[in-house]
Amino acid sequence: MNYKTPALLVSFLLGGFLAEAQKPFAEGVMVYKVTLRTTENKTFTGTYTFTYKGSHIRKELKLNNGYQDVVLLDCGSNKAFSLQNENGKKYAIELSMDDMKKKQEKFTGFTIKNEQNNNSKIAGFAVYKGNIVYHDGTGVNVLYTKEYQPPFPVAFERFPNAGFLPLSFSYKDENGITMEFEAEKIEAAPVENAIFRIPPDYKLISNAEYKQLSK
């Protein structure tokens, strides 16, 4: 009788175990402390809150200068909206999810180098440290947890299809603005459906219409 386990079965079992080790963050809230530095050396602080439920993601940025930005993503129907308040007038601006995904293309297929256990915790999670390297040779340093991973690639623009949740990282955007993120709270728990809906007092308009209004 042959008691040897076929290599294919071992691979299958191991793959299943690893997949379970990194669960999608399907429902709950992640809150980051944010520091933003402009090219004019102005510094603003605030919070960036990510809320997840099923195919829905809500991203809410609040800064200490009063700036607020809310983006609602429905990854199931491929729809996205930005909630803006302009001089007392409230707009739900339709965005292109396809444009968001296209913007992410240069960050796809990144590699993680020099990974190591950081022997510390952020927001209650064990921390790993690694260097993210993109195809163009650029990269960022990131602290992360392996316990969860984002449920959809668009959750984090710089880390599409990541097998981890970023806990602490920074980057400079195309306008030269540096943004620093550090997780303060990660809680997997039920959230209300209502926060993913466009409020009734917001007028739905296209992005082109909004640009005309902003001129």
C-alpha positions as CSV (number, residue, x, y, z in Angstrom):
1,M,0.0,0.0,0.0
2,N,1.3,3.5,-0.9
3,Y,1.1,6.0,1.9
4,K,2.9,8.8,0.0
5,T,0.8,11.9,-0.5
6,P,0.8,13.0,-4.1
7,A,2.7,16.3,-4.6
8,L,-0.3,17.9,-6.3
9,L,-2.5,17.1,-3.2
10,V,0.1,18.6,-0.9
11,S,0.2,21.8,-3.1
12,F,-3.6,22.0,-3.0
13,L,-3.8,21.6,0.7
14,L,-1.0,24.1,1.4
15,G,-2.6,26.6,-1.0
16,G,-5.9,26.3,0.7
17,F,-4.3,26.9,4.1
18,L,-2.4,30.0,2.9
19,A,-5.6,31.4,1.3
20,E,-7.4,31.1,4.7
21,A,-4.6,32.8,6.5
22,Q,-5.2,36.0,4.5
23,K,-9.0,36.7,4.7
24,P,-10.6,39.4,2.7
25,F,-11.7,42.3,4.9
26,A,-15.3,41.8,3.9
27,E,-17.1,44.0,6.4
28,G,-15.9,46.6,8.9
29,V,-14.0,49.8,9.4
30,M,-10.4,50.9,9.0
31,V,-9.3,54.4,10.3
32,Y,-6.0,55.9,9.4
33,K,-4.3,59.0,10.8
34,V,-3.3,61.1,7.9
35,T,-0.6,63.8,7.5
36,L,-0.6,65.7,4.2
37,R,2.3,68.0,3.1
38,T,2.0,70.3,0.1
39,T,4.6,71.6,-2.2
40,E,4.4,75.0,-0.4
41,N,5.4,73.2,2.9
42,K,2.0,73.4,4.4
43,T,1.0,70.5,6.7
44,F,-2.5,69.3,7.3
45,T,-3.6,66.4,9.5
46,G,-6.8,64.4,9.7
47,T,-8.3,60.9,9.2
48,Y,-9.0,58.7,6.3
49,T,-11.7,56.1,7.0
50,F,-12.4,53.0,4.9
51,T,-15.7,51.2,5.4
52,Y,-16.4,47.9,3.8
53,K,-19.5,45.8,3.3
54,G,-19.8,43.1,0.6
55,S,-19.1,44.8,-2.8
56,H,-19.3,48.3,-1.3
57,I,-16.5,50.6,-0.1
58,R,-16.8,54.0,1.4
59,K,-13.6,56.2,1.6
60,E,-13.9,59.4,3.7
61,L,-11.0,61.9,4.1
62,K,-11.4,64.6,6.7
63,L,-8.6,67.2,7.3
64,N,-8.2,69.8,10.1
65,N,-8.7,72.7,7.6
66,G,-12.3,71.6,7.0
67,Y,-11.7,69.7,3.8
68,Q,-13.8,66.6,3.4
69,D,-14.0,64.1,0.5
70,V,-16.2,61.1,0.4
71,V,-16.0,58.4,-2.4
72,L,-18.6,55.6,-2.7
73,L,-17.6,52.5,-4.6
74,D,-19.9,49.7,-5.7
75,C,-17.5,47.1,-7.0
76,G,-20.3,44.8,-8.0
77,S,-22.0,47.2,-10.4
78,N,-18.7,49.0,-11.3
79,K,-20.0,52.4,-10.2
80,A,-18.4,55.2,-8.2
81,F,-19.5,58.5,-6.9
82,S,-17.8,61.5,-5.1
83,L,-19.9,63.4,-2.6
84,Q,-19.0,67.1,-2.7
85,N,-20.4,70.2,-0.9
86,E,-19.8,73.4,-3.0
87,N,-21.0,76.6,-1.3
88,G,-23.9,74.8,0.4
89,K,-24.8,72.9,-2.8
90,K,-24.5,69.2,-2.5
91,Y,-23.5,67.0,-5.5
92,A,-23.0,63.3,-6.1
93,I,-20.5,63.3,-8.9
94,E,-20.5,60.1,-11.0
95,L,-16.9,58.8,-11.5
96,S,-15.5,56.2,-13.9
97,M,-14.5,53.0,-12.1
98,D,-12.7,52.0,-15.4
99,D,-10.6,55.2,-15.1
100,M,-9.7,54.3,-11.5
101,K,-8.6,50.8,-12.6
102,K,-6.6,52.2,-15.5
103,K,-4.8,54.5,-13.1
104,Q,-3.8,51.5,-11.0
105,E,-2.3,49.6,-13.9
106,K,1.2,51.0,-13.3
107,F,1.1,49.7,-9.7
108,T,0.0,46.1,-10.5
109,G,2.3,43.1,-10.3
110,F,4.5,44.7,-7.6
111,T,7.0,42.6,-5.7
112,I,7.8,42.7,-2.0
113,K,11.4,42.6,-1.0
114,N,13.3,42.4,2.3
115,E,10.2,41.3,4.2
116,Q,10.7,40.8,7.9
117,N,8.7,40.6,11.1
118,N,8.8,44.0,12.7
119,N,8.2,42.6,16.2
120,S,5.6,45.3,16.9
121,K,1.9,46.0,16.7
122,I,-0.2,48.7,15.0
123,A,-3.9,48.9,15.7
124,G,-3.6,45.6,17.5
125,F,-2.1,43.6,14.6
126,A,1.3,42.0,14.3
127,V,3.4,44.1,11.9
128,Y,5.5,43.0,8.9
129,K,7.9,45.3,7.1
130,G,8.7,45.2,3.4
131,N,9.8,47.2,0.4
132,I,7.2,47.4,-2.4
133,V,8.9,47.6,-5.8
134,Y,6.9,48.4,-9.0
135,H,7.8,47.6,-12.6
136,D,9.2,51.0,-13.3
137,G,11.7,50.6,-10.5
138,T,10.0,53.0,-8.1
139,G,8.7,51.8,-4.7
140,V,7.6,52.5,-1.2
141,N,8.3,51.1,2.2
142,V,5.2,49.7,4.0
143,L,4.2,48.2,7.3
144,Y,1.4,45.7,7.0
145,T,-0.6,42.8,8.5
146,K,-1.0,39.5,6.9
147,E,-4.2,38.7,8.8
148,Y,-6.4,40.4,6.2
149,Q,-6.2,41.6,2.6
150,P,-8.3,44.2,0.7
151,P,-11.5,42.7,-0.7
152,F,-11.1,44.5,-4.1
153,P,-8.1,45.9,-6.0
154,V,-9.5,49.5,-6.0
155,A,-9.5,49.6,-2.2
156,F,-5.9,50.9,-2.2
157,E,-4.7,52.6,-5.3
158,R,-1.0,51.8,-4.7
159,F,-1.5,48.2,-3.6
160,P,-3.8,46.5,-6.1
161,N,-4.4,42.7,-5.4
162,A,-2.3,43.0,-2.3
163,G,-2.1,39.9,0.0
164,F,-2.0,42.2,3.0
165,L,-3.6,45.2,4.7
166,P,-1.3,48.2,4.8
167,L,-0.9,49.7,8.3
168,S,1.7,52.4,7.8
169,F,3.0,53.9,4.5
170,S,3.5,57.2,2.6
171,Y,3.8,58.3,-1.0
172,K,4.0,61.4,-3.1
173,D,1.2,61.9,-5.6
174,E,1.3,63.3,-9.2
175,N,0.9,66.9,-7.8
176,G,3.9,66.6,-5.5
177,I,1.7,66.2,-2.3
178,T,3.1,63.8,0.3
179,M,0.5,61.7,2.2
180,E,1.4,59.7,5.3
181,F,-0.9,57.0,6.6
182,E,-0.9,55.1,10.0
183,A,-3.7,52.8,11.0
184,E,-5.4,53.8,14.3
185,K,-8.3,51.3,14.2
186,I,-9.1,48.1,12.3
187,E,-12.4,46.5,13.3
188,A,-14.1,43.7,11.4
189,A,-17.8,44.2,12.5
190,P,-21.2,44.8,10.9
191,V,-21.9,48.2,9.4
192,E,-25.1,49.9,8.3
193,N,-26.1,49.7,4.6
194,A,-27.2,53.4,4.6
195,I,-23.7,54.8,4.7
196,F,-23.1,53.4,1.2
197,R,-26.1,55.2,-0.3
198,I,-26.1,58.6,-1.9
199,P,-28.0,60.9,0.5
200,P,-31.3,62.2,-0.8
201,D,-30.3,65.9,-0.6
202,Y,-27.4,65.3,-3.0
203,K,-27.9,66.1,-6.7
204,L,-26.6,63.4,-9.1
205,I,-24.4,64.9,-11.9
206,S,-21.7,63.7,-14.3
207,N,-18.0,64.5,-13.8
208,A,-18.2,66.8,-16.9
209,E,-21.1,68.7,-15.4
210,Y,-19.3,69.2,-12.2
211,K,-16.2,70.6,-13.9
212,Q,-18.4,73.1,-15.7
213,L,-19.9,74.2,-12.4
214,S,-16.5,74.5,-10.8
215,K,-15.1,76.9,-13.4
